[in-house]
Amino acid sequence: PDRPSPGRLSRQVKHFPVTPRVSILPDESGKHYILSLTAADRPGLLFAVAEVLAQNGIVLHTAKIATLGERVEDTFLLSGNGLSQDARVVKIERELLQRLHI
């Protein structure tokens, strides 16, 4: 698929950068995993997240997208092979962080 244009960063994001944060933890039932991320909002952000998840064979069940000014706080309910393996989770978190940095 075509990547969205990176667009322009707002002055707010340039002057008050948001440090990206990513965590993937099991939910209470142990059947799914919760991806929580915080980052600066920009065009193509969700596309970048979806691309990393798809490349790693992760299934997205639900998403809660919250945009607070220039900052996003998104939560995703996931499942997929390997999410119970710490090394795999660290790899996916690292890939997401790389894609979230401006």
N, C-alpha and C positions, 0 to 999 in steps of 0.2 A: 504494500500500500504506500501511497505517497505520504511523505512526512509533511505535517503542517509547517507553514513558515514560522521561523522563530519569533517574528514580530519584533517590536521594539520594547525595551524595558522602560517602565515608568520611572520618573524621577524619584518617586518614593522608594522603589526597590533599589535603585542605585545608591541612594543616600542612607537607607536603613535596611541593609541586607538581612535576610532571614537565613539562619543556618539550617540547612536541611537535616531532618531527623527521620529515621526509618526504624521500625521494629516489627518483627513478626513473632507472635506468641500464640500458643494454643488457646482455644476458647475453653470455657468451663466444662463443656461436654467432652472435650478431647477429640471431637470428630472434625473440627475445622480449625483454621488459624486466622488470627486477626492481624492484618497489616495496618499499622498506623503510620502516617507520614505527615510531616510538616515541612513546608517549603515556600519560597516566594512564588506567587502566582505568575504565570506567563502562558502565552499561546503554546499549545502542544504538550503541556505538562501531562495531562491524562493519557495522551497518545503514547508518551514515553513510558509511563507506568505500565500501560496495557501491553506494550511491545515487550518489555522485560518479562512480564508474567507469562505471556504467550510463548516466548522463546524458551522458558523454563518449564513448560507444560503445566502451568498452574491454572486452576479453574476458579473464576471469579463468580461468587454467588450473589453477593449484594455489595453495594457501595453507598457510603454516606459522604457526600462532598460538601465541605463547608469552606466558603471563601470569606475571609475577614479582612476587608481592605485589600492589601497587596499580599496577604498571607493565606495559604490554604492549610486546612487541617482535615485530612481525608482518612476515612476508615474503610477497609475492605474485608469482607469475609471470604476466605480462600480455602481451597483444598487442592491436593495434588501429591503425587509420589515424591517422596524425599523431604517433605516439610517436617517430618519427625526427626530428621538427621540434622544435627547442629551445623555441621560443615556446609551442608546445602543451603540452610537458612542464611548463614553468614555470607555465602557467595551471592545469593539473591539480594540480600540487604546491601551489599557492597555495589552490585550492579545498579540498583535503584539510586543509591547515593550519587554515583558517578553521573547518572542521567539527570538528577535534580539540581546539581551545581550549575550555577549560571556561568 
